[in-house]
């Protein structure tokens, strides 16, 4: 019997934050109130990833394929968040990382991250 393949992760968006559950049982979670930076990562032939970071550089990686309207709607609550900038970065033909939003009071520096 053949069914749909099991996705490698599930993303849950709530009023409190974002949680990503991986198939291996690991979990990434970040409360909205702790988000200080939003990055978009693009690579040719790969899914676009949104990376939400806290002050310590910890965060949650959200594949665009796993997002829904709730995720995008919730990003708009971040102070001065520009959804058009997010869309332009995600649709870019250039590979790379773009910071699309930073808290008005960010930490001095956030580290570069590896993502899955």
C-alpha positions in Angstrom: 0.0 0.0 0.0 1.4 3.3 -1.0 0.6 6.6 0.7 1.9 10.1 0.8 5.5 10.2 2.0 6.1 11.3 5.6 7.3 14.9 5.6 10.7 15.6 7.3 9.2 18.1 9.6 6.0 19.8 10.8 5.7 23.5 11.6 3.2 24.8 14.1 2.4 28.5 14.4 0.5 29.9 17.4 -0.1 33.2 18.9 2.8 32.4 21.3 5.4 31.3 18.8 6.7 28.9 16.1 7.6 25.3 16.6 9.2 22.9 14.2 9.1 19.1 14.9 11.6 17.0 12.9 11.1 13.4 11.9 14.0 12.4 14.1 12.1 13.7 17.2 14.1 16.9 17.6 12.3 20.2 18.1 13.1 23.9 17.4 10.8 26.5 19.0 10.9 30.3 19.5 8.4 32.6 21.1 7.3 35.6 19.1 8.3 37.9 21.9 11.9 36.6 21.7 12.3 37.1 17.9 15.0 39.7 17.1 15.8 38.9 13.5 14.2 37.2 10.5 16.4 35.9 7.7 15.6 34.4 4.3 17.9 31.7 2.9 17.8 30.8 -0.8 19.7 28.2 -2.7 19.2 27.0 -6.2 17.1 23.8 -6.3 16.4 24.0 -2.6 13.4 25.1 -0.6 13.5 28.7 0.7 14.0 28.9 4.5 12.9 31.6 6.9 15.1 31.7 10.0 13.8 33.3 13.1 16.5 34.2 15.7 16.5 35.2 19.4 19.1 37.4 21.2 21.4 34.3 21.7 21.4 33.3 18.1 19.1 30.4 18.8 16.1 30.0 16.6 13.7 28.2 14.4 14.2 27.3 10.7 10.9 27.3 8.8 10.8 26.0 5.2 8.6 28.1 2.9 7.0 24.8 1.8 5.8 24.4 5.4 4.4 27.9 5.9 0.8 28.9 5.7 -1.1 32.2 5.9 -1.0 32.1 9.7 2.8 32.3 9.7 2.9 35.2 7.3 0.1 37.0 9.1 1.9 36.6 12.4 5.2 38.1 11.1 3.3 41.3 10.4 3.0 41.8 14.1 6.7 42.3 14.4 7.4 46.1 14.7 7.7 47.6 11.2 7.9 44.2 9.5 7.8 44.5 5.7 6.1 41.5 4.1 7.0 42.8 0.6 10.7 42.7 1.5 10.3 39.1 2.7 8.5 38.1 -0.5 11.2 39.8 -2.7 14.0 38.0 -0.8 12.2 34.6 -1.0 11.5 35.0 -4.7 15.1 36.1 -5.5 17.0 34.2 -8.1 20.2 34.8 -6.1 21.6 32.3 -3.6 22.3 33.6 -0.2 21.1 34.9 3.1 19.1 38.2 3.5 18.2 39.8 6.8 14.6 41.0 6.1 13.8 42.3 9.6 15.7 43.2 12.7 14.3 44.3 16.1 14.6 48.0 16.9 16.7 46.9 19.8 18.8 43.9 18.5 21.8 42.4 20.1 25.2 43.6 18.9 25.8 40.7 16.6 24.1 37.4 15.7 26.1 34.4 14.5 25.9 32.8 11.1 23.8 29.7 11.3 23.8 26.3 9.6 20.3 25.2 8.6 18.7 22.0 7.4 
